[in-house]
Amino acid sequence: MSSVARLLAQWLWQQAGRPGSGLALFATEAIDDLGDRGQLLAIEARADISRVVRLFFIALFGCLAAFTALSWVSAAIILLTWDTPSRALVVVSVAGGWVCIAAACIGIVRSRWANAPRPLERSRTLFDEDLASLRRFINEGRS
């Protein structure tokens, strides 16, 4: 137990009038758990941020590579068909292909974003449990 937790527990014991009161024990346990919860939150935040940054750069590199490749392919197709009567159709087809690719990418990103786990899920669960425990303790003290 940290020195701050000990000092707070001693103060609460004095306030409650008897050592080992429910309030003092609860406060001591809550202070000890607070450090653990903070560490868990920091670990989860680092992991989530790392995952999002990594995915962002992979997606960015993939988009740039795909854009470069498709630009050269599009230019080659248009160049090869420029002296033909169907050049307008080819240009419109290439542009339509780009629109389809963009729509597919947007759909994939939206799907993955919707199915991604909630950030800090374990920390949220623990904080919800702590809040429920605190509410139970307060309600028991009133009765």
N, CA, C and O atoms as a GROMACS GRO file, in nm:
protein
  572
    1MET      N    1   0.086  -0.117   0.000
    1MET     CA    2   0.000   0.000   0.000
    1MET      C    3   0.090   0.123   0.000
    1MET      O    4   0.191   0.127   0.071
    2SER      N    5   0.055   0.221  -0.080
    2SER     CA    6   0.136   0.342  -0.089
    2SER      C    7   0.124   0.425   0.039
    2SER      O    8   0.031   0.407   0.118
    3SER      N    9   0.219   0.516   0.057
    3SER     CA   10   0.217   0.600   0.178
    3SER      C   11   0.096   0.693   0.177
    3SER      O   12   0.040   0.723   0.282
    4VAL      N   13   0.056   0.738   0.059
    4VAL     CA   14  -0.062   0.824   0.051
    4VAL      C   15  -0.186   0.746   0.094
    4VAL      O   16  -0.271   0.797   0.166
    5ALA      N   17  -0.195   0.621   0.049
    5ALA     CA   18  -0.309   0.538   0.087
    5ALA      C   19  -0.311   0.514   0.238
    5ALA      O   20  -0.417   0.516   0.301
    6ARG      N   21  -0.193   0.491   0.295
    6ARG     CA   22  -0.186   0.469   0.441
    6ARG      C   23  -0.232   0.593   0.517
    6ARG      O   24  -0.310   0.584   0.612
    7LEU      N   25  -0.181   0.710   0.474
    7LEU     CA   26  -0.220   0.834   0.542
    7LEU      C   27  -0.370   0.859   0.530
    7LEU      O   28  -0.435   0.899   0.626
    8LEU      N   29  -0.423   0.835   0.412
    8LEU     CA   30  -0.567   0.855   0.393
    8LEU      C   31  -0.646   0.755   0.477
    8LEU      O   32  -0.748   0.791   0.536
    9ALA      N   33  -0.600   0.632   0.483
    9ALA     CA   34  -0.670   0.531   0.562
    9ALA      C   35  -0.667   0.568   0.710
    9ALA      O   36  -0.768   0.554   0.779
   10GLN      N   37  -0.552   0.615   0.760
   10GLN     CA   38  -0.544   0.655   0.900
   10GLN      C   39  -0.637   0.772   0.928
   10GLN      O   40  -0.705   0.774   1.030
   11TRP      N   41  -0.640   0.868   0.839
   11TRP     CA   42  -0.729   0.982   0.858
   11TRP      C   43  -0.875   0.937   0.859
   11TRP      O   44  -0.954   0.982   0.942
   12LEU      N   45  -0.911   0.848   0.766
   12LEU     CA   46  -1.049   0.799   0.760
   12LEU      C   47  -1.084   0.719   0.886
   12LEU      O   48  -1.196   0.728   0.936
   13TRP      N   49  -0.988   0.641   0.938
   13TRP     CA   50  -1.013   0.566   1.061
   13TRP      C   51  -1.040   0.660   1.177
   13TRP      O   52  -1.129   0.638   1.259
   14GLN      N   53  -0.961   0.767   1.181
   14GLN     CA   54  -0.983   0.865   1.288
   14GLN      C   55  -1.119   0.931   1.272
   14GLN      O   56  -1.189   0.954   1.370
   15GLN      N   57  -1.156   0.961   1.147
   15GLN     CA   58  -1.285   1.025   1.123
   15GLN      C   59  -1.400   0.931   1.156
   15GLN      O   60  -1.503   0.974   1.208
   16ALA      N   61  -1.383   0.805   1.125
   16ALA     CA   62  -1.492   0.709   1.150
   16ALA      C   63  -1.501   0.673   1.298
   16ALA      O   64  -1.604   0.622   1.343
   17GLY      N   65  -1.396   0.700   1.373
   17GLY     CA   66  -1.400   0.674   1.517
   17GLY      C   67  -1.358   0.534   1.556
   17GLY      O   68  -1.344   0.505   1.675
   18ARG      N   69  -1.337   0.446   1.461
   18ARG     CA   70  -1.293   0.311   1.494
   18ARG      C   71  -1.210   0.255   1.378
   18ARG      O   72  -1.248   0.270   1.261
   19PRO      N   73  -1.100   0.191   1.409
   19PRO     CA   74  -1.017   0.132   1.303
   19PRO      C   75  -1.094   0.021   1.231
   19PRO      O   76  -1.176  -0.049   1.290
   20GLY      N   77  -1.068   0.008   1.104
   20GLY     CA   78  -1.129  -0.099   1.028
   20GLY      C   79  -1.272  -0.070   0.985
   20GLY      O   80  -1.343  -0.162   0.944
   21SER      N   81  -1.316   0.055   0.993
   21SER     CA   82  -1.453   0.084   0.951
   21SER      C   83  -1.467   0.059   0.802
   21SER      O   84  -1.368   0.056   0.728
   22GLY      N   85  -1.588   0.041   0.758
   22GLY     CA   86  -1.614   0.012   0.618
   22GLY      C   87  -1.565   0.121   0.526
   22GLY      O   88  -1.512   0.092   0.419
   23LEU      N   89  -1.582   0.247   0.567
   23LEU     CA   90  -1.539   0.359   0.485
   23LEU      C   91  -1.388   0.359   0.468
   23LEU      O   92  -1.338   0.380   0.358
   24ALA      N   93  -1.316   0.337   0.576
   24ALA     CA   94  -1.170   0.338   0.568
   24ALA      C   95  -1.119   0.222   0.483
   24ALA      O   96  -1.029   0.240   0.401
   25LEU      N   97  -1.176   0.105   0.501
   25LEU     CA   98  -1.133  -0.010   0.422
   25LEU      C   99  -1.164   0.011   0.274
   25LEU      O  100  -1.083  -0.020   0.187
   26PHE      N  101  -1.282   0.065   0.250
   26PHE     CA  102  -1.320   0.089   0.111
   26PHE      C  103  -1.227   0.192   0.047
   26PHE      O  104  -1.183   0.174  -0.066
   27ALA      N  105  -1.196   0.300   0.119
   27ALA     CA  106  -1.109   0.404   0.066
   27ALA      C  107  -0.968   0.350   0.040
   27ALA      O  108  -0.908   0.381  -0.062
   28THR      N  109  -0.917   0.269   0.132
   28THR     CA  110  -0.784   0.212   0.115
   28THR      C  111  -0.780   0.123  -0.009
   28THR      O  112  -0.687   0.132  -0.089
   29GLU      N  113  -0.879   0.040  -0.023
   29GLU     CA  114  -0.885  -0.050  -0.139
   29GLU      C  115  -0.903   0.030  -0.268
   29GLU      O  116  -0.842  -0.002  -0.370
   30ALA      N  117  -0.984   0.131  -0.263
   30ALA     CA  118  -1.008   0.213  -0.383
   30ALA      C  119  -0.880   0.284  -0.426
   30ALA      O  120  -0.852   0.293  -0.546
   31ILE      N  121  -0.803   0.335  -0.332
   31ILE     CA  122  -0.679   0.404  -0.365
   31ILE      C  123  -0.577   0.307  -0.423
   31ILE      O  124  -0.508   0.339  -0.519
   32ASP      N  125  -0.569   0.188  -0.364
   32ASP     CA  126  -0.479   0.086  -0.420
   32ASP      C  127  -0.520   0.049  -0.562
   32ASP      O  128  -0.435   0.036  -0.651
   33ASP      N  129  -0.650   0.032  -0.583
   33ASP     CA  130  -0.700  -0.006  -0.715
   33ASP      C  131  -0.682   0.106  -0.816
   33ASP      O  132  -0.669   0.080  -0.936
   34LEU      N  133  -0.682   0.229  -0.770
   34LEU     CA  134  -0.671   0.342  -0.861
   34LEU      C  135  -0.539   0.338  -0.938
   34LEU      O  136  -0.536   0.367  -1.058
   35GLY      N  137  -0.431   0.303  -0.871
   35GLY     CA  138  -0.303   0.291  -0.939
   35GLY      C  139  -0.305   0.181  -1.044
   35GLY      O  140  -0.253   0.198  -1.154
   36ASP      N  141  -0.365   0.066  -1.009
   36ASP     CA  142  -0.377  -0.043  -1.105
   36ASP      C  143  -0.460  -0.002  -1.226
   36ASP      O  144  -0.426  -0.032  -1.340
   37ARG      N  145  -0.570   0.068  -1.198
   37ARG     CA  146  -0.658   0.110  -1.308
   37ARG      C  147  -0.585   0.210  -1.399
   37ARG      O  148  -0.600   0.206  -1.521
   38GLY      N  149  -0.507   0.298  -1.338
   38GLY     CA  150  -0.431   0.395  -1.417
   38GLY      C  151  -0.328   0.327  -1.506
   38GLY      O  152  -0.310   0.365  -1.622
   39GLN      N  153  -0.261   0.225  -1.453
   39GLN     CA  154  -0.164   0.151  -1.533
   39GLN      C  155  -0.232   0.078  -1.647
   39GLN      O  156  -0.182   0.078  -1.760
   40LEU      N  157  -0.345   0.014  -1.619
   40LEU     CA  158  -0.420  -0.055  -1.724
   40LEU      C  159  -0.464   0.042  -1.832
   40LEU      O  160  -0.453   0.013  -1.952
   41LEU      N  161  -0.513   0.157  -1.790
   41LEU     CA  162  -0.558   0.259  -1.886
   41LEU      C  163  -0.442   0.305  -1.974
   41LEU      O  164  -0.459   0.321  -2.095
   42ALA      N  165  -0.325   0.326  -1.915
   42ALA     CA  166  -0.209   0.369  -1.993
   42ALA      C  167  -0.165   0.261  -2.091
   42ALA      O  168  -0.131   0.292  -2.206
   43ILE      N  169  -0.165   0.136  -2.048
   43ILE     CA  170  -0.125   0.027  -2.137
   43ILE      C  171  -0.223   0.014  -2.253
   43ILE      O  172  -0.182   0.000  -2.368
   44GLU      N  173  -0.352   0.018  -2.222
   44GLU     CA  174  -0.452   0.007  -2.328
   44GLU      C  175  -0.447   0.125  -2.423
   44GLU      O  176  -0.461   0.108  -2.544
   45ALA      N  177  -0.426   0.244  -2.370
   45ALA     CA  178  -0.420   0.363  -2.456
   45ALA      C  179  -0.300   0.353  -2.550
   45ALA      O  180  -0.312   0.384  -2.669
   46ARG      N  181  -0.186   0.311  -2.498
   46ARG     CA  182  -0.068   0.294  -2.584
   46ARG      C  183  -0.094   0.191  -2.693
   46ARG      O  184  -0.058   0.212  -2.809
   47ALA      N  185  -0.155   0.079  -2.656
   47ALA     CA  186  -0.182  -0.027  -2.754
   47ALA      C  187  -0.281   0.021  -2.860
   47ALA      O  188  -0.261  -0.004  -2.979
   48ASP      N  189  -0.387   0.089  -2.817
   48ASP     CA  190  -0.487   0.137  -2.913
   48ASP      C  191  -0.428   0.243  -3.006
   48ASP      O  192  -0.452   0.240  -3.126
   49ILE      N  193  -0.352   0.335  -2.950
   49ILE     CA  194  -0.291   0.440  -3.033
   49ILE      C  195  -0.192   0.378  -3.130
   49ILE      O  196  -0.188   0.416  -3.248
   50SER      N  197  -0.114   0.284  -3.082
   50SER     CA  198  -0.017   0.217  -3.168
   50SER      C  199  -0.087   0.145  -3.284
   50SER      O  200  -0.043   0.152  -3.398
   51ARG      N  201  -0.196   0.075  -3.253
   51ARG     CA  202  -0.271   0.002  -3.356
   51ARG      C  203  -0.328   0.097  -3.460
   51ARG      O  204  -0.318   0.071  -3.579
   52VAL      N  205  -0.387   0.207  -3.415
   52VAL     CA  206  -0.448   0.303  -3.508
   52VAL      C  207  -0.341   0.370  -3.594
   52VAL      O  208  -0.361   0.386  -3.714
   53VAL      N  209  -0.230   0.410  -3.534
   53VAL     CA  210  -0.123   0.475  -3.611
   53VAL      C  211  -0.065   0.378  -3.713
   53VAL      O  212  -0.042   0.416  -3.828
   54ARG      N  213  -0.041   0.254  -3.672
   54ARG     CA  214   0.013   0.154  -3.763
   54ARG      C  215  -0.082   0.132  -3.882
   54ARG      O  216  -0.039   0.129  -3.997
   55LEU      N  217  -0.212   0.115  -3.852
   55LEU     CA  218  -0.309   0.096  -3.959
   55LEU      C  219  -0.317   0.218  -4.051
   55LEU      O  220  -0.330   0.204  -4.172
   56PHE      N  221  -0.308   0.337  -3.992
   56PHE     CA  222  -0.313   0.459  -4.073
   56PHE      C  223  -0.198   0.463  -4.172
   56PHE      O  224  -0.220   0.490  -4.290
   57PHE      N  225  -0.076   0.436  -4.127
   57PHE     CA  226   0.038   0.444  -4.218
   57PHE      C  227   0.037   0.332  -4.321
   57PHE      O  228   0.077   0.353  -4.435
   58ILE      N  229  -0.008   0.214  -4.283
   58ILE     CA  230  -0.020   0.106  -4.381
   58ILE      C  231  -0.123   0.144  -4.488
   58ILE      O  232  -0.100   0.126  -4.607
   59ALA      N  233  -0.237   0.198  -4.444
   59ALA     CA  234  -0.340   0.239  -4.539
   59ALA      C  235  -0.291   0.352  -4.627
   59ALA      O  236  -0.316   0.353  -4.748
   60LEU      N  237  -0.221   0.447  -4.569
   60LEU     CA  238  -0.168   0.560  -4.646
   60LEU      C  239  -0.070   0.512  -4.752
   60LEU      O  240  -0.078   0.553  -4.868
   61PHE      N  241   0.022   0.426  -4.713
   61PHE     CA  242   0.120   0.372  -4.809
   61PHE      C  243   0.049   0.292  -4.918
   61PHE      O  244   0.081   0.305  -5.036
   62GLY      N  245  -0.047   0.210  -4.878
   62GLY     CA  246  -0.122   0.131  -4.976
   62GLY      C  247  -0.198   0.218  -5.074
   62GLY      O  248  -0.200   0.191  -5.195
   63CYS      N  249  -0.260   0.324  -5.022
   63CYS     CA  250  -0.334   0.416  -5.110
   63CYS      C  251  -0.240   0.488  -5.207
   63CYS      O  252  -0.272   0.503  -5.325
   64LEU      N  253  -0.126   0.533  -5.158
   64LEU     CA  254  -0.031   0.601  -5.245
   64LEU      C  255   0.024   0.508  -5.352
   64LEU      O  256   0.038   0.546  -5.468
   65ALA      N  257   0.056   0.385  -5.314
   65ALA     CA  258   0.107   0.289  -5.411
   65ALA      C  259   0.000   0.254  -5.514
   65ALA      O  260   0.028   0.248  -5.634
   66ALA      N  261  -0.122   0.232  -5.467
   66ALA     CA  262  -0.231   0.200  -5.560
   66ALA      C  263  -0.260   0.317  -5.652
   66ALA      O  264  -0.282   0.298  -5.772
   67PHE      N  265  -0.261   0.436  -5.599
   67PHE     CA  266  -0.285   0.556  -5.680
   67PHE      C  267  -0.179   0.571  -5.788
   67PHE      O  268  -0.211   0.599  -5.903
   68THR      N  269  -0.054   0.553  -5.752
   68THR     CA  270   0.056   0.566  -5.848
   68THR      C  271   0.044   0.460  -5.957
   68THR      O  272   0.054   0.491  -6.075
   69ALA      N  273   0.022   0.337  -5.918
   69ALA     CA  274   0.011   0.228  -6.016
   69ALA      C  275  -0.108   0.248  -6.108
   69ALA      O  276  -0.097   0.236  -6.230
   70LEU      N  277  -0.221   0.279  -6.050
   70LEU     CA  278  -0.341   0.297  -6.132
   70LEU      C  279  -0.332   0.420  -6.221
   70LEU      O  280  -0.390   0.422  -6.330
   71SER      N  281  -0.262   0.522  -6.177
   71SER     CA  282  -0.242   0.641  -6.261
   71SER      C  283  -0.162   0.606  -6.385
   71SER      O  284  -0.196   0.648  -6.496
   72TRP      N  285  -0.055   0.528  -6.366
   72TRP     CA  286   0.027   0.490  -6.480
   72TRP      C  287  -0.049   0.395  -6.573
   72TRP      O  288  -0.039   0.406  -6.695
   73VAL      N  289  -0.123   0.303  -6.517
   73VAL     CA  290  -0.203   0.211  -6.599
   73VAL      C  291  -0.309   0.290  -6.676
   73VAL      O  292  -0.330   0.266  -6.794
   74SER      N  293  -0.374   0.383  -6.608
   74SER     CA  294  -0.477   0.465  -6.675
   74SER      C  295  -0.416   0.546  -6.788
   74SER      O  296  -0.472   0.553  -6.897
   75ALA      N  297  -0.303   0.607  -6.762
   75ALA     CA  298  -0.237   0.688  -6.865
   75ALA      C  299  -0.197   0.601  -6.984
   75ALA      O  300  -0.211   0.642  -7.099
   76ALA      N  301  -0.148   0.480  -6.956
   76ALA     CA  302  -0.109   0.390  -7.064
   76ALA      C  303  -0.230   0.348  -7.148
   76ALA      O  304  -0.221   0.344  -7.271
   77ILE      N  305  -0.340   0.317  -7.085
   77ILE     CA  306  -0.460   0.277  -7.158
   77ILE      C  307  -0.511   0.390  -7.246
   77ILE      O  308  -0.544   0.370  -7.362
   78ILE      N  309  -0.516   0.509  -7.189
   78ILE     CA  310  -0.564   0.625  -7.266
   78ILE      C  311  -0.468   0.656  -7.381
   78ILE      O  312  -0.512   0.686  -7.492
   79LEU      N  313  -0.337   0.647  -7.355
   79LEU     CA  314  -0.238   0.675  -7.459
   79LEU      C  315  -0.249   0.574  -7.574
   79LEU      O  316  -0.240   0.612  -7.691
   80LEU      N  317  -0.269   0.446  -7.540
   80LEU     CA  318  -0.279   0.343  -7.643
   80LEU      C  319  -0.406   0.356  -7.728
   80LEU      O  320  -0.407   0.314  -7.843
   81THR      N  321  -0.511   0.412  -7.671
   81THR     CA  322  -0.636   0.422  -7.745
   81THR      C  323  -0.664   0.564  -7.795
   81THR      O  324  -0.776   0.592  -7.840
   82TRP      N  325  -0.567   0.653  -7.788
   82TRP     CA  326  -0.594   0.792  -7.821
   82TRP      C  327  -0.628   0.813  -7.969
   82TRP      O  328  -0.712   0.897  -8.002
   83ASP      N  329  -0.567   0.738  -8.057
   83ASP     CA  330  -0.591   0.755  -8.201
   83ASP      C  331  -0.708   0.670  -8.251
   83ASP      O  332  -0.723   0.653  -8.372
   84THR      N  333  -0.787   0.617  -8.163
   84THR     CA  334  -0.901   0.535  -8.204
   84THR      C  335  -1.030   0.614  -8.184
   84THR      O  336  -1.033   0.709  -8.107
   85PRO      N  337  -1.136   0.574  -8.255
   85PRO     CA  338  -1.262   0.645  -8.238
   85PRO      C  339  -1.326   0.624  -8.100
   85PRO      O  340  -1.415   0.699  -8.062
   86SER      N  341  -1.283   0.525  -8.026
   86SER     CA  342  -1.344   0.497  -7.895
   86SER      C  343  -1.268   0.561  -7.780
   86SER      O  344  -1.284   0.518  -7.665
   87ARG      N  345  -1.186   0.661  -7.806
   87ARG     CA  346  -1.105   0.720  -7.699
   87ARG      C  347  -1.191   0.784  -7.590
   87ARG      O  348  -1.154   0.778  -7.472
   88ALA      N  349  -1.303   0.844  -7.625
   88ALA     CA  350  -1.391   0.904  -7.524
   88ALA      C  351  -1.447   0.796  -7.433
   88ALA      O  352  -1.456   0.814  -7.312
   89LEU      N  353  -1.485   0.684  -7.491
   89LEU     CA  354  -1.536   0.572  -7.412
   89LEU      C  355  -1.428   0.520  -7.317
   89LEU      O  356  -1.458   0.487  -7.202
   90VAL      N  357  -1.306   0.512  -7.363
   90VAL     CA  358  -1.196   0.464  -7.279
   90VAL      C  359  -1.172   0.560  -7.163
   90VAL      O  360  -1.155   0.516  -7.049
   91VAL      N  361  -1.170   0.690  -7.189
   91VAL     CA  362  -1.148   0.788  -7.083
   91VAL      C  363  -1.259   0.779  -6.979
   91VAL      O  364  -1.232   0.782  -6.859
   92VAL      N  365  -1.384   0.769  -7.024
   92VAL     CA  366  -1.497   0.757  -6.931
   92VAL      C  367  -1.489   0.626  -6.853
   92VAL      O  368  -1.520   0.622  -6.734
   93SER      N  369  -1.448   0.519  -6.919
   93SER     CA  370  -1.435   0.389  -6.851
   93SER      C  371  -1.327   0.393  -6.743
   93SER      O  372  -1.345   0.340  -6.634
   94VAL      N  373  -1.215   0.456  -6.775
   94VAL     CA  374  -1.107   0.467  -6.676
   94VAL      C  375  -1.154   0.550  -6.557
   94VAL      O  376  -1.129   0.514  -6.442
   95ALA      N  377  -1.222   0.661  -6.584
   95ALA     CA  378  -1.273   0.743  -6.474
   95ALA      C  379  -1.376   0.666  -6.391
   95ALA      O  380  -1.375   0.675  -6.268
   96GLY      N  381  -1.462   0.590  -6.457
   96GLY     CA  382  -1.560   0.508  -6.385
   96GLY      C  383  -1.493   0.402  -6.299
   96GLY      O  384  -1.539   0.372  -6.189
   97GLY      N  385  -1.384   0.347  -6.350
   97GLY     CA  386  -1.308   0.249  -6.271
   97GLY      C  387  -1.252   0.312  -6.145
   97GLY      O  388  -1.253   0.250  -6.038
   98TRP      N  389  -1.202   0.436  -6.158
   98TRP     CA  390  -1.150   0.508  -6.041
   98TRP      C  391  -1.261   0.532  -5.939
   98TRP      O  392  -1.239   0.518  -5.819
   99VAL      N  393  -1.378   0.568  -5.985
   99VAL     CA  394  -1.491   0.591  -5.894
   99VAL      C  395  -1.527   0.462  -5.822
   99VAL      O  396  -1.554   0.464  -5.702
  100CYS      N  397  -1.529   0.350  -5.893
  100CYS     CA  398  -1.561   0.221  -5.830
  100CYS      C  399  -1.457   0.183  -5.724
  100CYS      O  400  -1.491   0.135  -5.616
  101ILE      N  401  -1.330   0.205  -5.757
  101ILE     CA  402  -1.223   0.174  -5.661
  101ILE      C  403  -1.238   0.262  -5.536
  101ILE      O  404  -1.224   0.213  -5.424
  102ALA      N  405  -1.265   0.390  -5.555
  102ALA     CA  406  -1.282   0.480  -5.440
  102ALA      C  407  -1.400   0.436  -5.354
  102ALA      O  408  -1.392   0.436  -5.232
  103ALA      N  409  -1.511   0.399  -5.419
  103ALA     CA  410  -1.629   0.354  -5.344
  103ALA      C  411  -1.599   0.226  -5.267
  103ALA      O  412  -1.644   0.210  -5.153
  104ALA      N  413  -1.525   0.134  -5.327
  104ALA     CA  414  -1.489   0.010  -5.258
  104ALA      C  415  -1.401   0.039  -5.137
  104ALA      O  416  -1.420  -0.020  -5.031
  105CYS      N  417  -1.305   0.129  -5.153
  105CYS     CA  418  -1.217   0.164  -5.040
  105CYS      C  419  -1.297   0.226  -4.926
  105CYS      O  420  -1.275   0.193  -4.809
  106ILE      N  421  -1.388   0.315  -4.960
  106ILE     CA  422  -1.471   0.378  -4.856
  106ILE      C  423  -1.555   0.271  -4.786
  106ILE      O  424  -1.568   0.275  -4.664
  107GLY      N  425  -1.610   0.178  -4.860
  107GLY     CA  426  -1.689   0.070  -4.800
  107GLY      C  427  -1.606  -0.017  -4.707
  107GLY      O  428  -1.652  -0.054  -4.599
  108ILE      N  429  -1.484  -0.049  -4.747
  108ILE     CA  430  -1.396  -0.131  -4.663
  108ILE      C  431  -1.361  -0.058  -4.534
  108ILE      O  432  -1.366  -0.116  -4.426
  109VAL      N  433  -1.326   0.070  -4.546
  109VAL     CA  434  -1.290   0.148  -4.426
  109VAL      C  435  -1.409   0.157  -4.332
  109VAL      O  436  -1.394   0.138  -4.211
  110ARG      N  437  -1.527   0.185  -4.384
  110ARG     CA  438  -1.646   0.195  -4.298
  110ARG      C  439  -1.676   0.063  -4.229
  110ARG      O  440  -1.712   0.061  -4.112
  111SER      N  441  -1.662  -0.047  -4.302
  111SER     CA  442  -1.687  -0.180  -4.244
  111SER      C  443  -1.589  -0.211  -4.131
  111SER      O  444  -1.628  -0.257  -4.024
  112ARG      N  445  -1.462  -0.185  -4.156
  112ARG     CA  446  -1.361  -0.214  -4.053
  112ARG      C  447  -1.376  -0.122  -3.934
  112ARG      O  448  -1.354  -0.164  -3.820
  113TRP      N  449  -1.413   0.002  -3.958
  113TRP     CA  450  -1.431   0.097  -3.848
  113TRP      C  451  -1.549   0.054  -3.761
  113TRP      O  452  -1.543   0.062  -3.639
  114ALA      N  453  -1.656   0.009  -3.826
  114ALA     CA  454  -1.776  -0.032  -3.751
  114ALA      C  455  -1.750  -0.159  -3.670
  114ALA      O  456  -1.808  -0.177  -3.564
  115ASN      N  457  -1.663  -0.248  -3.720
  115ASN     CA  458  -1.635  -0.374  -3.651
  115ASN      C  459  -1.516  -0.367  -3.557
  115ASN      O  460  -1.481  -0.467  -3.495
  116ALA      N  461  -1.453  -0.252  -3.547
  116ALA     CA  462  -1.336  -0.237  -3.460
  116ALA      C  463  -1.379  -0.243  -3.313
  116ALA      O  464  -1.489  -0.200  -3.279
  117PRO      N  465  -1.293  -0.297  -3.228
  117PRO     CA  466  -1.328  -0.299  -3.086
  117PRO      C  467  -1.332  -0.158  -3.028
  117PRO      O  468  -1.262  -0.068  -3.074
  118ARG      N  469  -1.418  -0.141  -2.926
  118ARG     CA  470  -1.425  -0.010  -2.860
  118ARG      C  471  -1.291   0.019  -2.794
  118ARG      O  472  -1.231  -0.070  -2.734
  119PRO      N  473  -1.244   0.142  -2.804
  119PRO     CA  474  -1.118   0.176  -2.738
  119PRO      C  475  -1.129   0.162  -2.586
  119PRO      O  476  -1.233   0.194  -2.528
  120LEU      N  477  -1.025   0.114  -2.524
  120LEU     CA  478  -1.014   0.102  -2.378
  120LEU      C  479  -1.126   0.017  -2.319
  120LEU      O  480  -1.180   0.050  -2.213
  121GLU      N  481  -1.162  -0.090  -2.386
  121GLU     CA  482  -1.275  -0.173  -2.344
  121GLU      C  483  -1.256  -0.230  -2.203
  121GLU      O  484  -1.347  -0.222  -2.120
  122ARG      N  485  -1.139  -0.287  -2.176
  122ARG     CA  486  -1.116  -0.347  -2.043
  122ARG      C  487  -1.121  -0.241  -1.933
  122ARG      O  488  -1.176  -0.265  -1.826
  123SER      N  489  -1.063  -0.126  -1.959
  123SER     CA  490  -1.065  -0.019  -1.859
  123SER      C  491  -1.207   0.028  -1.833
  123SER      O  492  -1.244   0.052  -1.718
  124ARG      N  493  -1.285   0.041  -1.937
  124ARG     CA  494  -1.424   0.083  -1.919
  124ARG      C  495  -1.501  -0.018  -1.835
  124ARG      O  496  -1.580   0.020  -1.748
  125THR      N  497  -1.478  -0.146  -1.861
  125THR     CA  498  -1.546  -0.250  -1.784
  125THR      C  499  -1.508  -0.241  -1.637
  125THR      O  500  -1.594  -0.249  -1.549
  126LEU      N  501  -1.380  -0.226  -1.609
  126LEU     CA  502  -1.335  -0.217  -1.469
  126LEU      C  503  -1.389  -0.092  -1.401
  126LEU      O  504  -1.430  -0.098  -1.285
  127PHE      N  505  -1.390   0.021  -1.471
  127PHE     CA  506  -1.443   0.143  -1.411
  127PHE      C  507  -1.593   0.130  -1.384
  127PHE      O  508  -1.642   0.180  -1.284
  128ASP      N  509  -1.665   0.062  -1.474
  128ASP     CA  510  -1.808   0.038  -1.451
  128ASP      C  511  -1.829  -0.050  -1.328
  128ASP      O  512  -1.920  -0.026  -1.248
  129GLU      N  513  -1.745  -0.153  -1.314
  129GLU     CA  514  -1.755  -0.239  -1.196
  129GLU      C  515  -1.723  -0.162  -1.068
  129GLU      O  516  -1.789  -0.178  -0.966
  130ASP      N  517  -1.621  -0.077  -1.075
  130ASP     CA  518  -1.586   0.005  -0.958
  130ASP      C  519  -1.700   0.100  -0.921
  130ASP      O  520  -1.731   0.117  -0.803
  131LEU      N  521  -1.763   0.159  -1.020
  131LEU     CA  522  -1.874   0.250  -0.994
  131LEU      C  523  -1.991   0.175  -0.931
  131LEU      O  524  -2.054   0.226  -0.839
  132ALA      N  525  -2.020   0.055  -0.981
  132ALA     CA  526  -2.128  -0.025  -0.923
  132ALA      C  527  -2.095  -0.063  -0.779
  132ALA      O  528  -2.183  -0.061  -0.692
  133SER      N  529  -1.969  -0.096  -0.753
  133SER     CA  530  -1.927  -0.130  -0.617
  133SER      C  531  -1.942  -0.010  -0.524
  133SER      O  532  -1.988  -0.024  -0.411
  134LEU      N  533  -1.904   0.108  -0.572
  134LEU     CA  534  -1.917   0.230  -0.492
  134LEU      C  535  -2.064   0.260  -0.462
  134LEU      O  536  -2.099   0.296  -0.350
  135ARG      N  537  -2.148   0.243  -0.562
  135ARG     CA  538  -2.292   0.267  -0.541
  135ARG      C  539  -2.350   0.170  -0.439
  135ARG      O  540  -2.429   0.209  -0.354
  136ARG      N  541  -2.310   0.042  -0.446
  136ARG     CA  542  -2.355  -0.057  -0.347
  136ARG      C  543  -2.309  -0.018  -0.208
  136ARG      O  544  -2.386  -0.028  -0.112
  137PHE      N  545  -2.184   0.025  -0.197
  137PHE     CA  546  -2.130   0.063  -0.068
  137PHE      C  547  -2.206   0.182  -0.010
  137PHE      O  548  -2.239   0.184   0.109
  138ILE      N  549  -2.235   0.281  -0.094
  138ILE     CA  550  -2.308   0.399  -0.049
  138ILE      C  551  -2.450   0.362  -0.007
  138ILE      O  552  -2.501   0.411   0.094
  139ASN      N  553  -2.514   0.276  -0.085
  139ASN     CA  554  -2.650   0.234  -0.053
  139ASN      C  555  -2.655   0.151   0.077
  139ASN      O  556  -2.750   0.162   0.154
  140GLU      N  557  -2.554   0.069   0.099
  140GLU     CA  558  -2.549  -0.009   0.223
  140GLU      C  559  -2.528   0.083   0.343
  140GLU      O  560  -2.581   0.058   0.451
  141GLY      N  561  -2.451   0.190   0.324
  141GLY     CA  562  -2.426   0.285   0.434
  141GLY      C  563  -2.550   0.362   0.471
  141GLY      O  564  -2.565   0.405   0.586
  142ARG      N  565  -2.641   0.382   0.377
  142ARG     CA  566  -2.764   0.455   0.405
  142ARG      C  567  -2.866   0.371   0.480
  142ARG      O  568  -2.950   0.423   0.553
  143SER      N  569  -2.858   0.239   0.461
  143SER     CA  570  -2.959   0.155   0.528
  143SER      C  571  -2.919   0.113   0.665
  143SER      O  572  -2.994   0.042   0.732
   0.00000   0.00000   0.00000
